Amino acid sequence: MTAARLLLCVLLPAAILHGFAKLTPETSAAFDRYSEAAEARMKANLQPEHFLQTSDPLVRANLRGGELRIESRATLDSGKQVKVPDGMIQDCLGIMFIPGATIAQVKAVLQDYGDYKQFYKPEVTESRQISHQGDEYDVFLRLYKKHILTAVLNSNYHVRYGVLDAKHIYVTSHSTRIAEVKKDGELPVGDDSGFLWRLNSYWRFEEADGGVYAECEAISLSRDVPFGLGWMIKGFLEKLPKESMMNTLRGTKAAVLLKAR
């Protein structure tokens, strides 16, 4: 690494903090359009035979063997690449199998929001349920992520549970507020470093083959990559969804297996 590049590694985080990104109505609207199209696709597949995106027998065999599978989905809308003004959408699919588990055990773990800070550490440092009515929950999570840069985020979500039948459930989570946290408090929502502005998550669970297949699709919105800073910012922004998905899969599987003992 050259001396100039090393100096950039030291000074760049401070430069980023003084060059905040802005969540504009146009950026937010692009995310909403993409999410609505994704949800329409999901609603069209609410039949047991098409419930999961994982249908290949070989893939399912690998999952039963312990594989945690993460795929980046092409961010397309009506067959065309999504253009997000001043932003970037990432769509990540995580798939796993939890042996010996039941739908009831999975649901019990998912709804134990106070213990998310234990299930999903180190990326979740605080967690609590704010309210609950029927199959709908409002939840708070404080997120922590470090990859050269460090991001701390206060985030709120509205979560809804749906039951297809005794062997199939689905969960929809929409972020309602994400604020970046600094030493002197929260930055204004949408006027920050732009590490994460929106996050929607969609779980599907199918009890079969002596356990539970689980799929989680996460759609996130962050800032675009500033010209000249791509070598650092792009890596952080692109790795964030995949690393968070892996942490989510591992944490959920471990918590369910503990409950199943």
C-alpha positions in Angstrom: 0.0 0.0 0.0 1.4 3.4 -1.0 1.8 6.2 1.6 -0.9 8.2 -0.2 -3.4 5.2 0.0 -2.5 4.6 3.7 -3.2 8.3 4.4 -6.6 7.9 2.7 -7.4 5.0 4.9 -6.8 7.2 8.0 -8.5 10.3 6.7 -11.4 9.0 4.6 -13.8 8.0 7.4 -13.7 11.6 8.7 -14.2 12.9 5.2 -17.2 10.7 4.7 -18.8 11.9 7.9 -18.5 15.5 6.7 -19.9 14.5 3.2 -23.2 13.1 4.2 -25.6 11.5 1.7 -29.2 12.6 1.4 -32.2 10.3 1.1 -34.3 12.1 -1.4 -38.0 11.4 -2.3 -36.9 10.1 -5.7 -34.5 7.6 -4.0 -37.2 6.4 -1.6 -39.8 6.1 -4.4 -37.4 3.9 -6.4 -37.0 1.6 -3.4 -40.8 1.5 -2.9 -41.4 0.5 -6.5 -38.9 -2.3 -6.4 -40.2 -3.6 -3.0 -43.8 -3.5 -4.3 -42.8 -5.6 -7.4 -41.0 -8.1 -5.2 -43.9 -8.4 -2.8 -46.3 -9.0 -5.8 -44.0 -11.8 -6.9 -44.1 -13.3 -3.5 -47.9 -13.1 -3.1 -48.3 -14.9 -6.4 -46.5 -17.9 -4.9 -48.6 -18.5 -1.8 -49.3 -22.2 -2.6 -47.6 -25.1 -0.8 -46.0 -26.4 -4.0 -44.5 -23.0 -4.9 -44.0 -21.6 -1.4 -40.2 -21.8 -1.4 -37.8 -20.6 -4.1 -35.7 -23.7 -3.2 -37.1 -26.6 -5.2 -34.0 -28.3 -6.6 -33.6 -31.7 -4.9 -29.8 -31.4 -5.0 -29.9 -28.0 -3.3 -32.3 -29.3 -0.7 -29.9 -32.2 0.0 -27.0 -29.8 0.5 -29.1 -27.8 2.8 -29.9 -30.9 4.9 -26.2 -31.5 5.0 -25.7 -28.2 6.7 -25.1 -25.7 3.9 -26.1 -22.1 4.5 -26.7 -20.7 1.0 -26.7 -17.0 0.2 -27.5 -15.6 -3.2 -27.5 -12.1 -4.6 -30.7 -11.6 -6.7 -30.6 -9.4 -9.8 -32.1 -6.1 -8.9 -34.6 -5.9 -11.8 -38.0 -4.4 -12.2 -40.1 -5.6 -15.2 -36.9 -7.2 -16.6 -34.9 -4.0 -16.5 -32.1 -3.0 -14.1 -33.4 -0.8 -11.4 -32.0 2.7 -11.6 -31.9 4.4 -8.2 -31.1 8.1 -8.1 -28.4 8.7 -5.5 -28.9 5.2 -4.0 -28.3 1.5 -4.3 -30.7 -1.4 -3.9 -29.4 -4.8 -2.9 -31.6 -8.0 -2.8 -30.1 -10.9 -0.9 -31.6 -14.4 -0.5 -30.5 -16.7 2.4 -31.5 -20.4 2.6 -31.0 -23.0 5.2 -32.4 -26.2 6.8 -32.9 -26.6 10.6 -32.9 -30.3 11.4 -35.3 -31.6 14.1 -37.1 -28.3 14.3 -40.8 -27.5 14.0 -42.7 -24.5 12.8 -43.8 -23.8 16.4 -40.2 -23.7 17.6 -39.2 -21.4 14.8 -42.0 -19.0 15.4 -41.2 -18.9 19.2 -37.7 -17.8 18.4 -38.7 -15.2 15.9 -41.1 -13.6 18.3 -38.6 -13.5 21.2 -37.6 -10.0 20.2 -36.0 -9.2 23.6 -33.4 -11.9 23.0 -32.4 -10.8 19.5 -29.4 -9.1 21.1 -28.3 -12.6 22.2 -29.3 -14.5 19.0 -27.8 -12.1 16.5 -24.8 -10.6 18.3 -22.5 -8.9 17.5 -24.6 -7.2 14.8 -27.6 -6.6 17.1 -26.6 -4.9 20.4 -30.0 -3.9 21.7 -33.4 -5.3 21.0 -37.0 -5.0 22.4 -40.6 -5.4 21.5 -42.4 -2.1 21.4 -46.0 -3.2 20.8 -48.0 -6.3 19.8 -51.5 -6.8 18.4 -52.5 -10.1 17.0 -50.0 -11.3 14.4 -48.4 -7.8 14.1 -45.4 -6.5 16.1 -43.4 -3.3 16.3 -39.8 -3.9 17.2 -36.6 -1.9 18.0 -33.1 -3.1 17.1 -29.8 -1.3 17.4 -27.5 -2.6 14.7 -23.7 -2.5 14.7 -21.4 -3.2 11.7 -17.7 -2.8 11.3 -15.7 -3.3 8.1 -12.9 -0.7 8.2 -15.8 1.8 8.7 -18.2 1.5 11.6 -21.9 2.0 11.5 -24.3 2.1 14.5 -28.0 2.3 13.6 -31.2 2.6 15.6 -33.9 0.8 13.6 -37.6 0.2 14.0 -39.6 -2.4 12.1 -43.3 -3.4 11.7 -43.6 -7.2 11.4 -46.5 -9.3 10.3 -46.9 -13.1 10.5 -49.0 -15.1 8.1 -50.0 -18.8 8.2 -50.6 -20.7 5.0 -51.2 -24.0 6.8 -49.8 -26.0 9.7 -46.5 -26.6 7.8 -46.0 -23.2 6.2 -45.6 -19.7 7.7 -44.3 -16.4 6.3 -43.1 -13.2 8.0 -42.9 -9.7 6.5 -40.8 -7.0 8.1 -40.7 -3.4 6.9 -38.3 -0.9 8.4 -40.2 2.2 9.6 -37.3 4.3 10.9 -33.5 3.9 10.6 -31.2 6.6 12.2 -27.4 6.6 12.3 -26.0 7.0 15.8 -22.9 9.0 16.7 -21.3 9.9 20.1 -23.5 13.0 20.5 -26.7 11.2 19.5 -28.7 10.4 16.4 -28.2 12.1 13.0 -31.3 13.3 11.2 -33.0 10.4 9.5 -32.0 10.2 5.8 -29.3 12.9 6.2 -26.3 10.8 7.3 -23.6 8.5 6.0 -26.1 6.5 4.0 -25.0 3.0 5.1 -28.6 1.8 5.5 -31.7 3.8 4.8 -34.3 1.1 4.4 -34.5 -2.7 5.0 -37.4 -5.0 4.2 -37.1 -8.7 5.1 -39.3 -11.7 4.0 -39.1 -15.0 5.8 -40.7 -18.3 4.6 -40.6 -21.5 6.5 -41.7 -25.0 5.5 -41.7 -28.0 7.8 -40.6 -31.1 5.9 -38.0 -33.9 5.8 -37.7 -34.0 9.6 -37.0 -30.3 10.0 -37.7 -26.8 8.7 -36.5 -25.2 5.5 -36.1 -21.5 5.9 -35.7 -18.7 3.3 -35.0 -15.1 4.1 -35.0 -12.4 1.3 -33.7 -9.0 2.4 -34.1 -5.9 0.3 -32.0 -2.9 1.4 -31.4 0.6 0.3 -28.2 2.5 0.9 -26.4 5.5 -0.6 -24.7 5.3 -4.0 -20.9 4.9 -4.3 -19.2 8.3 -4.4 -16.8 8.8 -7.3 -13.3 8.2 -6.3 -14.2 6.4 -3.0 -15.5 3.2 -4.5 -12.5 1.1 -3.4 -13.5 1.6 0.2 -17.2 2.5 0.3 -18.4 -0.1 -2.3 -16.8 -3.0 -0.3 -18.5 -1.9 2.9 -21.9 -1.4 1.3 -21.8 -4.6 -0.8 -20.6 -6.8 2.0 -23.1 -5.5 4.6 -26.2 -7.4 3.3 -24.4 -10.7 2.8 -22.6 -10.7 6.1 -25.7 -9.6 7.9 -27.7 -12.4 6.2 -25.1 -15.0 7.3 -25.3 -13.7 10.8 -29.1 -13.9 10.7 -29.1 -17.5 9.4 -26.6 -18.7 11.9 -28.2 -17.0 14.8 -31.7 -18.2 13.9 -30.6 -21.8 13.4 -28.6 -21.9 16.6 -31.5 -20.4 18.6 -34.1 -22.8 17.2 -31.8 -25.8 17.7 -31.3 -24.8 21.4 -35.1 -24.5 21.8 -35.6 -27.9 20.2 -33.4 -29.8 22.7 
